[in-house]
Amino acid sequence: MAVERKFISEGVRKVRVEKYLTKELKRAGFGGMDIARTPLGTQVTIFAEKPGIVIGKGGKLVHQLTQDLAQNYGVESPQIEVQQVQNPSFNAQIMAERLANALERGWYFRKAGSSIMRRVMESGALGCEVIIAGKLTGARARTQKFTEGYIKHCGEPSINIVEKGYAIAIKKLGVIGVQVKIVPADAKMPDHFTIIEQKKPVTPKVTVTAISDIDTEEPALPDENTDGEVQ
């Protein structure tokens, strides 16, 4: 059971670290992270819309994050690398945070959800799904779903292809959960195929000449005399 416990502890640590970074880097447009073990320590890659805020003035914030990951979360020799998100409209976590902020500022949930979905689809995504759950219009909780395009809900494609993001909006009536799913434009679906036309072999042109068109007459022989001399 030692191996199983190790995998479970690493998974729990990753979830705790991601929750901590989501809270600390909310202003920077946190778009997810990736943890990988290296011979020198643990490589933590942070994807953010504004990398300058993550680094901080003179690297102060990134130094504080490194200390917290090592002391409070047990990450061995953390090395933080910050990368900028090239297209925020394809990052589900960033769009979920924007939707939660819009709800906290007082946007109507239908307008906020449809605007986020429209922005994602106009960027060229294959599909988008927005789910808003909580006390939206009254004391009773409800769920509203917005869907457009092509979305996978089960199987391996839903794990590897669909980008998922989750955020929370805190309002007076209660907490509203926001979930965004995006299928990027460059995603390769397993059920998508292309028919390749087979090239026809090129046959060489053969010219056939009729026998009647060929001159078959034999050349005339020179005349000979009776003595066998050629004249």
C-alpha positions as CSV (number, residue, x, y, z in Angstrom):
1,M,0.0,0.0,0.0
2,A,3.0,2.3,0.1
3,V,2.8,3.0,-3.6
4,E,-0.9,3.8,-3.4
5,R,-0.4,6.1,-0.5
6,K,2.4,8.0,-2.3
7,F,0.2,8.6,-5.3
8,I,-2.7,9.8,-3.1
9,S,-0.5,12.1,-1.1
10,E,1.0,13.6,-4.2
11,G,-2.5,14.2,-5.7
12,V,-3.6,15.9,-2.5
13,R,-0.6,18.1,-2.4
14,K,-1.1,19.1,-6.0
15,V,-4.7,20.1,-5.3
16,R,-3.7,22.1,-2.2
17,V,-1.0,23.9,-4.2
18,E,-3.4,24.7,-7.0
19,K,-6.0,26.1,-4.6
20,Y,-3.3,28.2,-2.9
21,L,-2.0,29.7,-6.2
22,T,-5.6,30.3,-7.4
23,K,-6.2,32.4,-4.3
24,E,-2.9,34.3,-4.3
25,L,-2.7,35.0,-8.0
26,K,-6.3,36.0,-8.7
27,R,-5.3,39.4,-9.8
28,A,-2.7,38.1,-12.2
29,G,-5.2,36.0,-14.2
30,F,-4.1,32.5,-13.0
31,G,-4.6,30.0,-15.8
32,G,-3.5,26.8,-14.2
33,M,-0.2,25.1,-13.2
34,D,2.0,22.1,-13.9
35,I,4.2,20.2,-11.4
36,A,7.1,18.0,-12.6
37,R,9.9,16.3,-10.7
38,T,13.5,17.1,-11.9
39,P,16.9,16.0,-10.7
40,L,17.4,19.5,-9.2
41,G,14.0,19.6,-7.4
42,T,10.4,20.3,-8.3
43,Q,9.6,22.4,-11.3
44,V,6.4,24.4,-10.8
45,T,5.1,26.1,-14.0
46,I,2.5,28.8,-13.5
47,F,0.4,29.9,-16.5
48,A,-0.9,33.5,-16.0
49,E,-2.4,36.2,-18.1
50,K,-0.2,38.8,-16.5
51,P,3.2,37.3,-15.6
52,G,4.5,40.6,-14.2
53,I,2.1,40.5,-11.3
54,V,3.2,36.9,-10.5
55,I,6.9,37.9,-10.4
56,G,6.3,41.0,-8.4
57,K,8.5,44.0,-7.8
58,G,12.1,42.7,-7.9
59,G,10.9,39.1,-7.8
60,K,9.5,39.6,-4.3
61,L,6.2,37.8,-4.8
62,V,7.7,34.8,-6.6
63,H,10.3,34.5,-3.8
64,Q,7.4,34.5,-1.3
65,L,5.5,31.8,-3.3
66,T,8.6,29.6,-3.3
67,Q,9.0,29.8,0.4
68,D,5.4,29.0,1.1
69,L,5.4,26.0,-1.2
70,A,8.5,24.6,0.5
71,Q,7.5,25.3,4.1
72,N,3.7,25.0,4.1
73,Y,3.0,22.4,1.4
74,G,6.0,20.2,1.5
75,V,7.2,20.8,-2.1
76,E,10.8,19.7,-2.3
77,S,13.2,22.4,-3.7
78,P,10.5,24.3,-5.7
79,Q,11.6,26.2,-8.8
80,I,8.8,28.4,-10.1
81,E,8.6,29.3,-13.8
82,V,6.0,31.8,-15.1
83,Q,4.6,31.5,-18.6
84,Q,2.2,33.9,-20.2
85,V,-1.1,32.5,-21.7
86,Q,-1.0,33.3,-25.4
87,N,-4.8,33.2,-25.9
88,P,-6.8,33.7,-22.7
89,S,-10.1,32.9,-24.5
90,F,-9.0,29.3,-24.8
91,N,-8.0,29.0,-21.1
92,A,-11.0,27.7,-19.2
93,Q,-9.7,28.7,-15.8
94,I,-9.2,32.4,-16.8
95,M,-12.7,32.5,-18.4
96,A,-14.2,31.0,-15.3
97,E,-12.5,33.6,-13.1
98,R,-13.8,36.4,-15.4
99,L,-17.3,35.0,-15.2
100,A,-17.2,34.9,-11.4
101,N,-15.9,38.4,-11.2
102,A,-18.7,39.6,-13.5
103,L,-21.3,37.9,-11.3
104,E,-19.8,39.6,-8.2
105,R,-20.0,43.0,-9.9
106,G,-23.7,42.5,-10.4
107,W,-24.1,41.2,-13.9
108,Y,-27.2,39.2,-14.7
109,F,-26.2,35.6,-14.9
110,R,-27.8,35.0,-18.3
111,K,-26.0,38.0,-19.8
112,A,-22.7,37.1,-18.2
113,G,-22.8,33.4,-19.2
114,S,-23.8,34.1,-22.8
115,S,-21.2,36.8,-23.2
116,I,-18.4,34.5,-22.0
117,M,-19.6,31.7,-24.3
118,R,-19.8,34.1,-27.2
119,R,-16.3,35.4,-26.7
120,V,-14.9,31.8,-26.6
121,M,-16.7,30.8,-29.7
122,E,-15.7,33.9,-31.6
123,S,-12.1,33.1,-30.9
124,G,-12.4,29.9,-32.9
125,A,-13.1,27.2,-30.3
126,L,-14.9,24.1,-31.4
127,G,-17.2,24.0,-28.4
128,C,-18.0,25.7,-25.1
129,E,-20.1,24.9,-22.1
130,V,-20.8,27.2,-19.2
131,I,-22.6,26.0,-16.0
132,I,-23.7,28.4,-13.3
133,A,-25.2,26.9,-10.1
134,G,-26.4,28.5,-6.9
135,K,-28.9,31.0,-5.7
136,L,-29.3,32.9,-9.0
137,T,-32.7,34.6,-8.7
138,G,-34.0,33.8,-5.3
139,A,-33.6,31.8,-2.1
140,R,-33.8,28.5,-4.0
141,A,-30.7,27.2,-5.7
142,R,-30.9,26.4,-9.4
143,T,-28.5,25.5,-12.3
144,Q,-28.3,27.3,-15.6
145,K,-26.3,25.8,-18.5
146,F,-25.2,27.4,-21.7
147,T,-23.8,25.2,-24.5
148,E,-22.6,25.9,-28.0
149,G,-20.6,23.8,-30.5
150,Y,-19.1,20.4,-29.8
151,I,-18.4,19.2,-26.3
152,K,-17.3,15.7,-25.1
153,H,-18.7,14.6,-21.7
154,C,-17.3,11.1,-21.2
155,G,-14.4,8.9,-22.2
156,E,-10.7,9.8,-22.7
157,P,-11.4,12.8,-25.0
158,S,-13.3,14.5,-22.1
159,I,-10.2,14.2,-20.0
160,N,-7.4,15.0,-22.5
161,I,-9.1,17.3,-24.9
162,V,-11.7,19.4,-23.0
163,E,-10.2,22.2,-20.9
164,K,-12.0,22.7,-17.6
165,G,-12.1,25.7,-15.3
166,Y,-13.8,26.3,-12.0
167,A,-14.4,29.5,-9.9
168,I,-16.6,30.8,-7.1
169,A,-18.6,34.0,-6.9
170,I,-19.5,35.2,-3.4
171,K,-22.7,37.2,-3.3
172,K,-25.2,38.3,-0.7
173,L,-27.6,35.5,-1.3
174,G,-24.9,32.9,-1.2
175,V,-22.0,31.2,-3.1
176,I,-22.4,30.7,-6.9
177,G,-20.3,28.1,-8.6
178,V,-19.0,28.6,-12.1
179,Q,-17.7,25.9,-14.4
180,V,-16.4,26.5,-18.0
181,K,-15.5,23.8,-20.5
182,I,-13.7,24.6,-23.7
183,V,-12.7,22.5,-26.7
184,P,-9.8,24.4,-28.4
185,A,-9.6,25.0,-32.1
186,D,-6.6,22.7,-32.6
187,A,-8.1,19.7,-30.8
188,K,-8.1,16.5,-32.7
189,M,-11.2,14.4,-32.1
190,P,-10.9,10.6,-32.3
191,D,-14.1,10.4,-34.3
192,H,-12.9,12.9,-36.9
193,F,-11.5,11.4,-40.1
194,T,-10.4,12.7,-43.5
195,I,-10.9,10.8,-46.8
196,I,-7.8,10.8,-48.9
197,E,-8.4,10.4,-52.6
198,Q,-6.4,7.7,-54.3
199,K,-4.2,9.0,-57.1
200,K,-4.8,7.2,-60.4
201,P,-1.7,5.6,-61.9
202,V,-0.5,7.3,-65.0
203,T,-0.4,5.0,-68.0
204,P,2.2,5.7,-70.7
205,K,0.8,6.6,-74.1
206,V,1.5,3.9,-76.8
207,T,1.2,4.8,-80.5
208,V,0.0,1.9,-82.6
209,T,0.9,2.0,-86.3
210,A,-1.1,0.0,-88.9
211,I,0.9,-2.5,-91.0
212,S,-0.6,-1.1,-94.2
213,D,1.0,2.3,-93.5
214,I,4.5,0.8,-93.5
215,D,6.5,0.6,-96.8
216,T,7.1,-3.2,-97.2
217,E,8.5,-3.1,-100.7
218,E,12.0,-4.5,-101.0
219,P,14.7,-2.3,-102.6
220,A,15.5,-3.2,-106.2
221,L,18.7,-5.2,-106.8
222,P,21.3,-4.0,-109.3
223,D,21.2,-5.5,-112.8
224,E,23.6,-8.3,-113.5
225,N,24.9,-9.5,-116.9
226,T,25.4,-13.0,-118.0
227,D,29.0,-13.0,-116.8
228,G,28.0,-12.2,-113.2
229,E,29.3,-8.7,-113.4
230,V,27.4,-5.9,-111.8
231,Q,26.6,-3.1,-114.1
